[in-house]
Amino acid sequence: MKVKLWSRYLLGVLFIAAGVNHFVGPAFYVAMMPAYLPWHAELVFISGVAEAALGGLLLFRRWAVWAGWGLIALLVAVFPANVQMALHPDFYPSLSTTVLWLRLPLQAVFIAWAWWYTRPEG
Protein backbone atom coordinates (compact mmCIF):
# COMPACT_ATOMS: atom_id res chain seq x y z
CA MET A 1 0.00 0.00 0.00
CA LYS A 2 1.74 3.12 -1.22
CA VAL A 3 -0.11 5.48 1.13
CA LYS A 4 1.12 3.55 4.16
CA LEU A 5 4.66 3.43 2.78
CA TRP A 6 4.90 7.14 1.99
CA SER A 7 3.21 8.18 5.22
CA ARG A 8 5.71 5.99 7.11
CA TYR A 9 8.53 7.84 5.37
CA LEU A 10 6.89 11.16 6.21
CA LEU A 11 6.50 10.31 9.89
CA GLY A 12 10.07 9.03 10.02
CA VAL A 13 11.45 12.23 8.52
CA LEU A 14 9.28 14.35 10.85
CA PHE A 15 10.69 12.57 13.89
CA ILE A 16 14.26 12.76 12.59
CA ALA A 17 13.82 16.52 12.12
CA ALA A 18 12.23 16.89 15.56
CA GLY A 19 15.06 14.93 17.14
CA VAL A 20 17.73 17.02 15.43
CA ASN A 21 15.90 20.16 16.54
CA HIS A 22 16.52 19.13 20.18
CA PHE A 23 20.20 19.87 19.50
CA VAL A 24 19.69 22.94 17.32
CA GLY A 25 17.37 24.71 19.78
CA PRO A 26 17.60 22.90 23.12
CA ALA A 27 16.42 25.89 25.18
CA PHE A 28 12.90 25.52 23.78
CA TYR A 29 12.75 21.91 24.98
CA VAL A 30 14.42 22.56 28.33
CA ALA A 31 11.78 25.23 29.05
CA MET A 32 8.96 22.71 28.61
CA MET A 33 10.38 20.25 31.13
CA PRO A 34 8.20 19.87 34.23
CA ALA A 35 9.96 21.10 37.37
CA TYR A 36 9.57 17.73 39.11
CA LEU A 37 11.86 16.05 36.56
CA PRO A 38 15.62 16.19 37.17
CA TRP A 39 18.35 16.64 34.56
CA HIS A 40 16.42 18.76 32.07
CA ALA A 41 19.23 19.19 29.55
CA GLU A 42 20.12 15.51 29.70
CA LEU A 43 16.51 14.43 29.18
CA VAL A 44 16.23 16.77 26.20
CA PHE A 45 19.37 15.17 24.76
CA ILE A 46 18.04 11.64 25.37
CA SER A 47 14.62 12.41 23.91
CA GLY A 48 16.24 14.04 20.88
CA VAL A 49 18.39 10.98 20.24
CA ALA A 50 15.34 8.72 20.72
CA GLU A 51 13.19 10.76 18.32
CA ALA A 52 15.85 10.83 15.62
CA ALA A 53 16.77 7.16 16.03
CA LEU A 54 13.18 5.91 16.05
CA GLY A 55 12.34 8.14 13.11
CA GLY A 56 15.31 6.67 11.26
CA LEU A 57 14.31 3.11 12.09
CA LEU A 58 10.80 3.82 10.86
CA LEU A 59 12.23 4.36 7.37
CA PHE A 60 13.10 0.66 7.18
CA ARG A 61 10.28 -1.84 6.82
CA ARG A 62 12.21 -4.42 8.84
CA TRP A 63 12.26 -2.10 11.88
CA ALA A 64 8.95 -0.29 11.40
CA VAL A 65 7.00 -2.32 13.98
CA TRP A 66 9.65 -1.78 16.66
CA ALA A 67 9.99 1.87 15.75
CA GLY A 68 6.21 2.30 15.90
CA TRP A 69 6.03 0.88 19.42
CA GLY A 70 9.06 2.94 20.44
CA LEU A 71 7.48 6.13 19.13
CA ILE A 72 4.27 5.35 21.00
CA ALA A 73 6.23 4.89 24.24
CA LEU A 74 8.20 8.07 23.59
CA LEU A 75 5.06 10.12 22.87
CA VAL A 76 3.47 8.89 26.10
CA ALA A 77 6.67 9.66 28.02
CA VAL A 78 6.94 13.24 26.75
CA PHE A 79 3.23 14.02 27.12
CA PRO A 80 3.77 15.71 30.53
CA ALA A 81 6.07 18.22 28.80
CA ASN A 82 3.27 19.08 26.38
CA VAL A 83 0.89 19.55 29.31
CA GLN A 84 3.53 21.78 30.94
CA MET A 85 3.58 23.93 27.81
CA ALA A 86 -0.20 24.31 27.77
CA LEU A 87 -0.33 25.20 31.47
CA HIS A 88 2.47 27.78 31.22
CA PRO A 89 1.94 29.72 27.99
CA ASP A 90 3.96 32.62 29.43
CA PHE A 91 7.11 30.53 28.79
CA TYR A 92 6.25 30.47 25.06
CA PRO A 93 5.29 34.00 24.00
CA SER A 94 5.85 33.17 20.33
CA LEU A 95 3.14 30.47 20.44
CA SER A 96 -0.54 31.16 20.94
CA THR A 97 -2.34 29.51 23.83
CA THR A 98 -4.59 27.81 21.28
CA VAL A 99 -1.59 26.20 19.58
CA LEU A 100 -0.24 25.02 22.92
CA TRP A 101 -3.54 23.36 23.81
CA LEU A 102 -3.95 21.87 20.32
CA ARG A 103 -0.62 20.12 20.79
CA LEU A 104 -2.25 17.83 23.36
CA PRO A 105 -4.76 16.05 21.08
CA LEU A 106 -2.16 16.16 18.30
CA GLN A 107 -0.13 13.71 20.38
CA ALA A 108 -2.99 11.20 20.03
CA VAL A 109 -2.84 11.66 16.26
CA PHE A 110 0.90 10.92 16.29
CA ILE A 111 0.32 7.88 18.52
CA ALA A 112 -2.34 6.54 16.15
CA TRP A 113 -0.07 7.25 13.18
CA ALA A 114 2.81 5.34 14.79
CA TRP A 115 0.45 2.53 15.83
CA TRP A 116 -0.49 2.02 12.17
CA TYR A 117 3.03 0.72 11.54
CA THR A 118 2.77 -1.86 14.33
CA ARG A 119 -0.01 -3.58 12.34
CA PRO A 120 0.67 -6.21 9.68
CA GLU A 121 0.91 -5.10 6.07
CA GLY A 122 -2.01 -5.76 3.75
N, C-alpha and C positions, 0 to 999 in steps of 0.2 A: 504494500500500500504506500504509494508515493507521498501522500499527505502525512502519514505517520513518520516516514523517513525524514522528510524535509522539516517537519516540526520538531523532530528529535534533534536535528542539526541546529535549528534555531535556538532551542532551549539550551543546548550545550554551549553554543557561542555566547548566549546571554549570561550564563553562569561563569564562563571563562572571563568575560569582560567585567562582570561584577566582582569576581575574585581579584583580578588585577587591580581594580579600582580601590580595593582595600589598601594597596601599597602606594597608589598614586595620591590618594586623598584620605589618609588614615584618620585625620582629625574628625571628619564627618562621622565615621563609624565609632570612634572612641566616645564622642558626645552622646551617642544613643545607648551606650551601655548602662544598664540599671546599676544604681549605686551599690546594691547588695552583692554584686559580682566583683571578685578580685581580678587583678591583672588585666585591666582593660586593653592595653596595647597588645599584650600577648594573645588575648582572645580574638582581637581583631585580626592579628596575623594568622592565627590558626583557622579562623573562619574563612579568611581570604584564600588560604591554601586549599582548604576543603572545597570551597565553591569552584575554584579554578580546576582542581583535580577531578572533581565529580563531573563538572561540565565537560572536561576533556574526555573522560571515560564514556560519557553519554554519546560521544561521536562514533563510538565503535559498537557495532551490534552485539559483539561477544560480551561486552561489559555493560550494556544498557540496563539490564535488569538490576544489577548491583548498584549502578549509578543512580537509577531511579529511586531505589530504597534509601540510598545514602542521601540523596537530595531531600527526600521526605523527612528523614531524621534531622537533617540540617535545618530545614525550614521550621520544623517544630522547635528545635533548640534555640533558634534566633528570634522566635516570635515575641518573647518578652522585650527584646530591644525595639521591635516595631510598636509594641504597646507603649513603651517608654517615650518614643517619639511622639505618639499621638497625645499622650498625657502632658507633655512638656513642649508645646509648639514654640515657646519663647527661645528654645535652643536652636531653632531652625527658621530664622526670620525669612529666608529665601523661599521657603515652602509654605503654601497655604495650609491652614488647619484642615480643610477639606481633603487635600492631597494626603496629609498625614493619616487621617482616619480611613481613607480609601485604601491605603496600603494594607490594612488589616485583612479585609476580605480578599484582597489580591493574593495574599499568601495562600489562601485556600485554592485559588485558581492555579497557582504554581504547584501546589501539592497534587492536585488532580492531574495536571499536565505531566508531572514526573511519574505519577502512579500509572499512567497510560503505558509507560515503557516497562513496567513490571509485569504486564499482561502478555500472554503468548501472541505471536504474530498470527495474522489471518483473521 
